[in-house]
């Protein structure tokens, strides 16, 4: 069987954290070969790795002291240690992920190790979530629901001078109470800001405006994310007619696709169904635009994506969709926008099952 190589730090590399679920910040070589899972890790992090079920080999046993005493630069020492590690295990060929460091790959190949970049193999390792990961996703989503409630209350009340930054800080504090981290750039985009892609939103929130709130908390224990979006009217009054139309179409899009989501379904076909309400109403989508055209209005993005150790991962639900698997966690997030006005996006998080899907999000859609 072909061996597997990863090089990095679990703290910042999702593929490596999936293999070694430990909060290690320094990079190391990880190898799967002959049924073994081995990390070449110093004594500083050895106990953390062993607690995660990893066999640990200290790099000092590979002649690292000799390398340190030589005239080699620190980076060259790391590269040679990685090559010696592979040779010590008899690894002559291996698959590596898309983001494998090019310097390590060059040195291993120069040393006779055959490496094949195989992104699909590493996507497959993480698609179906473990029970521990699902528990983490659910905790993150409970925090998302709670934080969205905080945002809804603040936007409904709309005290004078309320800013996007104020709402973001209040949501972040609520997530922190529930054991989750929330990024500093989550979206609270009022008015025209809501039609500008991933614009985070800034400044005072006027009354009577559409406000898109898109948040992605991460559970600290599992490192797994949730992701959700809702749209509100600031001040809690009647929505502008244009916003109500966008909301009606977006709800119709969600209602059309839920019956299609199940293991074996084609992500592109589900995306196609999500486009139909917008296209029937005369709005552009990525399906109807001209080749090379950049959309700034209508439904100008894909339907959704996988969520797990990264907030955006496979599978994809768009013009190039993946076949869904039981155990995938995905978003469903249609939306409609107009520059200068804003827009509406509604996003749920769901678990794909053999016979359909389970909605993990628990928050109303009301404007």
C-alpha positions in Angstrom: 0.0 0.0 0.0 1.3 3.5 -0.8 2.4 5.5 2.2 0.9 8.8 3.3 3.1 11.8 4.1 2.0 15.1 5.7 4.3 17.9 6.9 3.1 20.8 9.0 1.6 21.7 12.3 -1.8 20.4 13.4 -2.6 23.8 14.8 -2.7 25.3 11.3 -3.1 22.4 9.0 -6.6 20.8 8.8 -5.3 17.6 7.1 -2.7 17.1 9.8 -5.1 17.9 12.6 -7.5 15.3 11.3 -4.6 12.7 11.5 -3.1 14.0 14.7 -5.8 15.8 16.8 -3.5 17.6 19.1 -2.7 21.3 19.6 0.9 21.2 18.3 2.2 24.5 16.8 5.6 23.3 15.5 5.8 21.5 12.1 6.8 17.9 11.8 6.7 15.0 9.4 3.8 12.5 9.8 3.8 9.2 8.0 1.3 6.4 7.6 2.9 3.2 6.4 2.4 -0.6 6.9 -0.5 0.1 9.3 1.5 2.5 11.5 0.8 6.2 12.2 4.1 7.9 13.1 5.0 11.4 14.0 8.6 12.6 14.0 8.1 14.8 17.0 10.4 16.2 19.7 10.0 15.6 23.4 8.2 18.9 23.7 5.1 17.6 22.0 5.5 13.8 22.2 3.0 13.3 25.0 0.3 15.3 23.2 0.8 13.2 20.1 0.8 9.9 22.0 -2.4 10.9 23.7 -3.9 11.2 20.2 -2.8 7.6 19.4 0.3 8.4 17.4 3.5 6.5 17.5 6.3 9.0 18.2 9.9 9.0 17.0 12.2 11.7 18.3 14.2 13.4 15.5 17.3 13.1 17.7 17.4 9.4 16.9 17.9 10.2 13.2 21.2 11.9 13.7 19.8 15.4 14.2 22.5 16.3 16.7 25.1 15.7 14.0 23.1 17.9 11.6 22.8 20.7 14.1 26.6 20.5 14.7 27.2 20.8 10.9 27.2 24.0 8.9 23.7 23.4 7.5 21.1 26.1 7.8 18.1 25.3 10.1 15.8 24.8 7.1 18.2 22.4 5.5 18.3 20.4 8.8 14.5 20.0 8.7 14.6 18.8 5.1 17.4 16.3 5.7 15.7 15.0 8.9 12.5 14.4 6.9 14.4 12.4 4.3 16.1 10.3 7.0 12.7 9.7 8.6 11.3 8.3 5.3 14.4 6.1 4.8 14.2 4.8 8.4 10.7 3.5 7.6 11.6 2.1 4.2 9.2 4.6 2.5 10.1 4.8 -1.2 6.9 6.3 -2.5 3.9 8.2 -0.9 0.9 10.3 -1.6 0.8 13.9 -0.3 -1.9 16.6 -0.2 -2.3 19.5 -2.5 -0.6 21.9 -0.1 2.4 19.8 0.8 5.5 22.1 1.2 7.4 22.3 -2.1 10.8 22.5 -0.3 10.2 19.3 1.5 8.8 17.6 -1.7 11.9 18.7 -3.7 14.3 17.4 -1.1 12.5 14.0 -0.7 12.3 13.6 -4.5 16.0 14.4 -4.8 16.7 11.7 -2.3 14.8 9.1 -4.3 11.3 9.3 -2.6 8.6 9.2 -5.2 5.7 11.6 -4.3 2.3 11.8 -5.9 0.0 14.8 -5.2 -3.4 13.2 -4.6 -5.9 15.9 -3.4 -8.9 13.5 -3.8 -7.4 11.0 -1.4 -7.1 13.6 1.4 -10.6 15.1 0.7 -12.0 11.6 1.1 -10.3 11.2 4.5 -12.2 14.1 5.9 -15.5 14.1 4.1 -17.5 11.8 6.5 -17.4 13.3 9.9 -16.6 11.2 13.0 -18.9 11.2 16.0 -16.4 13.5 17.9 -16.4 15.9 15.0 -20.2 15.9 14.6 -20.5 16.6 18.3 -18.1 19.6 17.8 -20.1 20.8 14.8 -23.3 20.6 16.8 -21.7 22.6 19.7 -20.5 25.2 17.2 -24.0 25.4 15.7 -25.6 25.9 19.1 -23.2 28.8 19.6 -24.1 30.1 16.2 -27.8 30.0 16.9 -27.3 31.7 20.3 -25.1 34.4 18.8 -27.5 35.0 15.9 -30.2 35.6 18.6 -28.0 38.2 20.1 -27.6 39.9 16.7 -31.4 39.7 16.0 -32.2 41.4 19.4 -29.7 44.2 18.9 -30.8 44.8 15.3 -34.5 44.8 16.3 -33.9 47.3 19.1 -31.4 49.3 17.0 -30.3 51.7 19.8 -28.8 55.0 18.4 -25.3 54.6 17.2 -25.3 50.8 16.9 -22.5 49.7 14.6 -21.7 46.5 12.8 -18.6 46.3 15.1 -20.9 46.4 18.2 -23.0 43.5 16.9 -19.9 41.5 15.9 -18.4 42.0 19.4 -21.6 40.9 21.2 -21.9 37.8 19.1 -18.2 37.0 19.7 -18.7 37.3 23.5 -21.7 34.9 23.4 -19.8 32.3 21.4 -16.9 32.6 23.9 -19.3 31.8 26.7 -20.3 28.6 24.8 -16.7 27.4 24.2 -16.4 28.6 20.7 -14.2 31.1 18.9 -15.7 33.6 16.4 -13.5 35.3 13.8 -13.0 39.0 13.9 -14.2 39.4 10.3 -17.6 37.6 10.5 -20.2 39.4 8.4 -22.6 42.1 9.8 -23.3 43.9 6.5 -26.0 46.6 6.5 -27.5 48.1 3.4 -25.3 48.2 0.3 -22.5 46.5 2.1 -24.5 43.3 2.0 -24.2 43.1 -1.8 -20.4 43.2 -1.7 -19.3 39.6 -1.5 -17.6 38.8 1.7 -17.6 42.4 3.0 -17.6 42.2 6.8 -19.6 45.3 7.3 -18.6 48.4 9.2 -20.0 51.6 10.7 -23.3 52.7 12.1 -26.4 50.7 11.0 -29.3 52.9 9.7 -32.9 52.0 10.4 -35.0 50.1 7.8 -32.0 48.5 6.0 -31.4 44.9 5.1 -28.6 43.5 7.3 -26.9 40.2 6.3 -25.4 38.4 9.3 -23.1 35.5 8.3 -21.1 33.8 11.1 -18.9 30.7 11.4 -18.0 29.8 15.0 -15.4 27.1 15.7 -15.7 24.7 18.6 -12.5 24.8 20.7 -12.5 21.2 21.7 -12.9 19.6 18.3 -11.7 22.5 16.1 -14.8 22.0 14.0 -16.8 24.9 12.5 -20.5 25.7 12.0 -21.7 28.2 9.4 -25.0 30.1 9.2 -26.6 33.2 7.7 -29.7 35.1 8.3 -31.0 38.5 7.0 -32.8 41.1 9.1 -34.4 44.5 8.8 -32.7 47.0 11.1 -35.1 48.5 13.5 -37.6 45.7 13.2 -40.0 47.4 10.9 -41.7 46.2 7.7 -39.1 45.1 5.2 -38.6 47.2 2.0 -40.6 45.7 -0.9 -37.4 44.8 -2.7 -36.0 42.9 0.3 -39.2 41.0 0.8 -39.1 39.9 -2.8 -35.5 38.6 -2.4 -36.5 36.8 0.8 -39.5 35.2 -0.8 -37.3 33.9 -3.7 -34.6 32.7 -1.3 -37.1 30.8 0.9 -38.5 29.2 -2.3 -35.0 28.2 -3.3 -34.4 26.5 0.0 -37.7 24.8 -0.1 -37.0 23.5 -3.6 -33.7 21.9 -2.7 -34.3 20.2 0.7 -36.1 17.2 -0.8 -33.1 16.7 -3.1 -30.4 16.5 -0.4 -29.4 12.9 0.4 -26.4 10.5 0.0 -25.7 9.9 -3.7 -27.3 13.2 -4.8 -25.4 15.3 -7.3 -24.3 18.7 -5.8 -24.5 20.3 -9.2 -28.1 19.1 -9.7 -29.1 20.5 -6.3 -27.5 23.8 -7.2 -29.4 23.9 -10.5 -32.6 23.5 -8.6 -31.7 26.3 -6.3 -31.3 28.7 -9.3 -34.7 28.1 -10.8 -36.8 30.4 -8.6 -34.4 33.3 -9.2 -34.2 32.7 -13.0 -38.0 32.4 -13.3 -38.2 35.8 -11.6 -35.7 37.3 -14.1 -32.6 37.5 -12.0 -29.2 36.4 -13.3 -27.4 33.4 -11.9 -24.0 31.8 -12.6 -25.9 29.4 -14.9 -27.3 32.2 -17.1 -24.3 34.6 -17.2 -22.1 34.9 -20.3 -18.7 33.2 -20.2 -16.2 35.5 -18.5 -18.9 37.8 -17.1 -18.5 38.7 -13.5 -21.9 39.0 -11.7 -22.5 41.6 -9.1 -26.3 41.2 -8.8 -28.8 38.4 -8.6 -27.7 35.0 -7.3 -24.0 35.4 -8.0 -22.5 32.5 -5.9 -22.7 28.8 -5.5 -25.3 27.1 -3.2 -23.0 25.7 -0.6 -19.9 23.8 0.6 -18.7 21.3 3.1 -17.9 22.4 6.7 -15.7 20.6 9.2 -12.1 21.3 10.3 -12.2 24.1 7.7 -15.2 26.4 7.2 -15.0 26.0 3.5 -14.1 22.4 2.4 -15.5 19.7 0.1 -18.0 18.7 -1.1 -19.0 21.6 -3.3 -22.6 22.5 -4.4 -22.2 24.7 -7.5 -21.6 24.5 -11.2 -19.0 21.8 -10.5 -20.7 19.8 -7.7 -19.6 16.7 -5.9 -21.7 13.6 -5.2 -22.9 13.7 -1.6 -22.0 11.1 1.0 -23.8 10.1 4.2 -21.9 11.9 6.9 -21.1 15.0 4.9 -21.9 18.3 6.7 -22.8 21.0 4.2 -24.3 24.5 3.9 -27.3 25.5 1.8 -27.1 29.2 1.3 -28.9 30.8 -1.7 -29.1 34.5 -1.9 -30.1 37.5 -4.1 -28.4 40.9 -4.2 -28.4 44.3 -5.9 -25.4 46.8 -5.8 -26.3 49.9 -3.9 -29.2 48.2 -2.1 -27.9 45.0 -0.4 -29.6 41.7 -0.4 -30.8 38.6 1.3 -29.0 35.3 2.1 -30.4 32.4 4.2 -27.9 29.7 5.2 -28.6 26.4 7.0 -26.1 23.7 8.1 -27.2 20.1 7.4 -25.9 16.6 7.9 -26.4 14.4 4.8 -27.9 11.0 5.6 -28.7 7.9 3.5 -32.4 8.9 3.2 -32.2 12.7 3.2 -30.7 15.2 5.6 -30.8 16.5 9.2 -31.0 20.2 9.7 -28.5 21.2 12.4 -29.4 24.9 12.3 -32.2 25.9 14.7 -33.1 29.5 14.0 -36.1 31.1 12.3 -35.8 32.8 8.9 -37.9 35.9 9.8 -36.7 39.2 8.5 
